[in-house]
């Protein structure tokens, strides 16, 4: 998976949650809360762990991804329990979900930059270059 795809998919979460709230449509709390359930989580625990697990930005990204899903789960819980005002507050620009989303996006961008450098350095080593 490309990190750009991960960014887009996680931006979709806010739309998905707002739609569920507007339509009073419950979502699966466990799935929303599970940071290993989504495509990014599977990539982070699989391919990314093998390639970038040694990078501090990778570890930060994993922690921020887990926090993001904790907050997504809270929003889904609010929707299921008919706490619309709390769900809206969490989804607002300064809300807990939005903050977690912003932090994750920045972490993904940092990891993308570090991964580019890592991939470049690996390619040089494979060619026998310093």
C-alpha positions as CSV (number, residue, x, y, z in Angstrom):
1,X,0.0,0.0,0.0
2,X,1.2,3.5,-0.7
3,X,1.2,6.0,2.1
4,X,-0.8,8.4,0.0
5,X,-3.6,5.8,-0.2
6,X,-3.5,5.6,3.6
7,X,-3.8,9.3,4.0
8,X,-6.9,9.3,1.7
9,X,-8.5,6.4,3.4
10,X,-8.1,7.9,6.8
11,X,-9.5,11.2,5.6
12,X,-12.6,9.2,4.5
13,X,-13.2,8.2,8.1
14,X,-14.4,11.7,9.0
15,X,-16.9,11.6,6.1
16,X,-18.0,8.1,7.1
17,X,-18.6,9.2,10.7
18,X,-20.4,12.4,9.8
19,X,-22.7,10.4,7.4
20,X,-23.5,7.8,10.1
21,X,-24.3,10.6,12.5
22,X,-26.5,12.5,10.0
23,X,-28.3,9.4,9.0
24,X,-28.5,8.0,12.5
25,X,-26.9,4.8,11.2
26,X,-24.9,2.8,13.7
27,X,-21.4,1.5,12.8
28,X,-19.4,-1.3,14.3
29,X,-17.7,0.0,17.4
30,X,-15.2,-2.8,17.5
31,X,-14.2,-2.4,13.9
32,X,-13.8,1.4,14.3
33,X,-11.7,1.0,17.4
34,X,-9.5,-1.8,16.0
35,X,-6.3,-0.2,14.7
36,X,-5.2,-3.5,13.1
37,X,-8.5,-4.0,11.3
38,X,-8.1,-1.4,8.6
39,X,-5.8,-1.5,5.6
40,X,-3.4,1.0,7.1
41,X,-3.2,-1.1,10.3
42,X,-2.5,-4.3,8.4
43,X,0.2,-2.5,6.4
44,X,1.7,-1.0,9.6
45,X,1.9,-4.4,11.3
46,X,3.1,-6.2,8.2
47,X,5.2,-4.7,5.4
48,X,5.9,-1.4,7.1
49,X,7.1,-3.1,10.3
50,X,9.6,-5.1,8.3
51,X,10.8,-2.2,6.3
52,X,10.5,0.8,8.6
53,X,10.1,-0.6,12.1
54,X,13.5,0.8,13.2
55,X,12.4,4.3,12.3
56,X,11.2,6.6,15.2
57,X,8.6,8.0,12.8
58,X,7.2,4.5,12.2
59,X,6.7,3.9,16.0
60,X,5.1,7.4,16.3
61,X,2.8,6.6,13.4
62,X,1.7,3.4,15.0
63,X,0.9,5.1,18.3
64,X,-1.0,7.9,16.6
65,X,-2.9,5.4,14.4
66,X,-4.0,3.5,17.5
67,X,-5.1,6.8,19.1
68,X,-7.0,7.7,16.0
69,X,-9.0,4.5,16.2
70,X,-9.7,4.9,19.9
71,X,-11.2,8.3,19.0
72,X,-13.1,6.8,16.0
73,X,-14.5,4.2,18.4
74,X,-15.6,6.9,20.8
75,X,-17.5,8.7,18.0
76,X,-19.2,5.5,16.9
77,X,-20.1,4.8,20.5
78,X,-21.7,8.2,20.8
79,X,-23.7,7.6,17.7
80,X,-24.9,4.2,18.9
81,X,-25.9,5.7,22.3
82,X,-27.7,8.7,20.7
83,X,-25.2,11.2,22.1
84,X,-25.3,13.4,19.0
85,X,-23.9,16.5,20.6
86,X,-20.9,14.7,22.0
87,X,-20.3,13.0,18.6
88,X,-20.5,16.4,16.9
89,X,-18.1,17.9,19.5
90,X,-15.6,15.1,18.9
91,X,-15.9,15.6,15.1
92,X,-15.5,19.4,15.3
93,X,-12.3,21.1,14.1
94,X,-10.9,21.2,17.7
95,X,-12.6,17.9,18.8
96,X,-10.7,14.9,20.0
97,X,-11.3,12.9,16.8
98,X,-10.2,15.7,14.6
99,X,-7.1,16.3,16.7
100,X,-6.2,12.6,16.5
101,X,-6.8,12.7,12.8
102,X,-4.5,15.7,12.3
103,X,-1.8,14.1,14.4
104,X,-2.0,10.9,12.4
105,X,-1.9,12.7,9.1
106,X,1.3,14.5,10.2
107,X,2.8,11.3,11.4
108,X,2.0,9.6,8.1
109,X,3.6,12.5,6.2
110,X,6.7,12.2,8.3
111,X,6.9,8.5,7.8
112,X,6.4,9.0,4.1
113,X,9.5,11.3,4.0
114,X,11.6,9.0,6.2
115,X,10.5,6.0,4.0
116,X,11.6,7.8,0.9
117,X,15.0,8.4,2.3
118,X,15.2,4.8,3.6
119,X,14.2,3.4,0.2
120,X,16.7,5.6,-1.5
121,X,19.5,4.5,0.9
122,X,18.6,0.9,0.5
123,X,18.7,1.2,-3.3
124,X,22.2,2.8,-3.1
125,X,23.4,0.0,-0.8
126,X,22.0,-2.7,-3.2
127,X,24.0,-1.0,-6.0
128,X,27.2,-1.0,-3.8
129,X,27.2,2.7,-3.4
130,X,28.0,4.5,-0.2
